[in-house]
Amino acid sequence: MTYHLILGDRAYSSWSLRAWLLVDRWDIDADISYVSFLSRDVEAQLERATPSRTVPTLVLADGTPVWDSLAVAETLAEAHPSIWPEDAPARAVARSLAAEMHSGFGALREVCPMNLRVAYQDWDPGDGVAADLRRLERIWDYALDRFGGPWLCGEYSAADAFYTPVAARIAGYGLNVSESAAAYVRAHLEEPSFRAWRALALTEGPDLPWYARSYPQADWPG
Ligand SMILES: N[C@@H](CCC(=O)N[C@@H](CS)C(=O)NCC(=O)O)C(=O)O
């Protein structure tokens, strides 16, 4: 089946990145189109996929819209089951990790919006972000220790795709994490699909000023 995947700006759309990683890593046949965040009318641009109002949106061959990244992952996994680990305990933990990302880490998401065009250093992200980072370290360590790496639940799975934008935030905002978390972040920065996405993110689309921060800048660390 050929899907239609609708994404947002590559530099800024963290949820779009998650869905695209699944399509790219699993070599899934999908026509890709983009909405623009510049005009801030994403819902109107998605009119053809009603009632979707955010990206990513996956449109099935019969026109059915799937309008949430976790639903996109589950729908793609019906035809590509290896999106989730084969081993049942690893699959359960992978789903827990992806679900916690999907519903949590509000401070990190709010204070550090994904921006793949710039890196910062030497600023104070505050207690809320620090608490989110400690929680990430805890659940990443649990999964990496239990399933032996190199990805969270062994082989690369949807859980890792869901944490790629988190890794990009930790790297891009110069956030302090434990050595094991930093190693997991580096694995994402070196991962070929992420690198391909970021290369396009650097050249496609305008700079959106509302994502810019006034912190001291650094070289991108990957
Ligand atoms: N829970 C949704 C969130 C999707 C979301 O918020 N997407 C953002 C882009 S990263 C969006 O479309 N924003 C446009 C808007 O809210 O108007 C998911 O997991 O897909």
The ligand as an ORCA input file, in Angstrom:
! r2SCAN-3c Opt
* xyz 0 1
  N      -0.260     14.613     19.668
  C       0.080     14.979     18.304
  C       0.787     16.320     18.317
  C       1.045     16.807     16.912
  C       1.438     18.274     16.894
  O       1.237     19.038     17.867
  N       2.014     18.677     15.756
  C       2.431     20.041     15.596
  C       3.710     20.120     14.790
  S       5.079     19.329     15.581
  C       1.390     20.786     14.791
  O       0.841     20.262     13.844
  N       1.144     22.043     15.159
  C       0.274     22.878     14.414
  C      -0.871     23.407     15.223
  O      -1.021     23.003     16.392
  O      -1.618     24.222     14.658
  C       0.945     13.884     17.681
  O       1.511     13.082     18.427
  O       1.003     13.793     16.453
*
